[in-house]
Amino acid sequence: MKTVQTIVTLLNLGAALTLSASAEEVNAAVEAAAKLDVKKVCDVRANGLEKVLAVAEKYNPEAVKLGVEFKRLGITNSTYIKGLKEAVKAKKPEVTLKYKSKGKEKSKTFKTDYAAWRSCHFAVRALQQVKEAQSTYRLAIPGDGYSF
Amino acid sequence: MSATIVKASALALIAVSVLAAGGHNVQAEKDRKALVAYMEKKFANPLKNRAQFFPYSTDKELKENIKGDLKFEEFVLGSYAFNKQGRAQYDEIAEMPPYEDAIDAGEELYNGTKGIKKCFPDPAIAGEYPKFDEKKGEVVTLTSAINDCLKASGQKPWNAKKGKMAELEAYFAYRSKEAGKKVDIRIPSQAAQEAYERGKKNYYSQRGYLKLSCANCHVQGAGQRVRAEYMSPLLGQTTHFPVYRLKWEGLGTLERRMGGCNKDQGENPHKPGSPWMKELLYFMAYMSNGLPVDGPDIRK
């Protein structure tokens, strides 16, 4: 009986190791985003609108794929980026974003610089959080990383 | 001789597999028991444990409005288990529950919708979902099972958040409660265990522009206030759905409520039928194993 119990324990250990190994597998975009200094790469004054927008455009689709896209007050980051692209192309100082909230059509206007900073910040941070959560989520689990 | 060894090895492997299959919930049970212990300790004596569990609450609030000495079974009521003022309001509304018509409507849907009775011959099944479907290799929630059933009989799926779906689920919950059923979520295989672990990770990971995890509010934050509302504990969180929410002025499914939580965290809500959502609910429901099914119910 003890032998069987040992084998079962070993199988469970194997399963646990497999789970922790899969938890370590993170998307390449997440790894790349994790290395960025979000304040620097999303600085519109230092980098210019186009570069900041390019960062947002690069990372936000990955956040969408992973299901971690940010949304603030009814506006998804994809909506920010879409509106921003048009404003940058037309060299407009302001960007008007149209979105739906509770079935109603709404719109909000932002300074283009501000919208660029936000979309870049949202895209990069969403992925950085995925990386951070790999090592932090267990700290909140009672009986695991969280003692009481 | 070699044939005997092969036979013996095969038998041993089968025996080990069978025993191992029974052990896929070992970690989940450990998690569940630790959660129960945490919640019971937290609510044993809120005033005495203020520094550890309720650092932002006043002595007056803990003394007058938070009930202590809570035991496992009481968590089925969510925040009304400890929130004395909220409980008084809840009891008043429960005298004339606004969801009663929905139960009747759900019964009509059960008897009158093509295929439903065949898919769910016993309507007292609310405590068994979400379950892991070995053939599909994925978690199936009650909502997704109902929609799969409708599609299989050539009908359009229902809105997963409210309307007919919430009504039929209200009937299932009511029949389960009437039959004295308890939450009984199973983890039958390695694949199911992996789905549970992903759901757990989803629950405890900080996300959105507010960088909040579900646990920030419903484990460590349970019993603390956001403005005038007390946050409910993870333990017992799924037992009472669907709920009639005063904010919605109607009945909604668990998936609808979870979408609202995603928005509150500052992220684009996950779709009700997405693997992310289904695995999250699988984990959450497992944490309430052993508690009675208590739906449908009322919430603010």
Interface residues (C-beta under 8 A of the other chain):
Chain A: V4 I7 V8 L11 N12 A15 A16 L19 S22 A23 V64 G67 V68 E69 F70 K71 R72 T76 N77 F122 R125 A126 Q129 V130 E132 A133 T136 Y137 R138 A140 I141 P142 G143 D144 Y146 F148
Chain B: A15 V16 L19 A20 G23 H24 V26 Q27 K30 D31 K33 A34 L35 A37 Y38 K41 K42 Q52 Q190 Q193 E194 E197 K200 K201 Y204 S205 Q206 R207 G208 Y209 K211 S213 A215 N216 V219 Q220 K263 G266 E267 N268 P269 H270 S274 W276
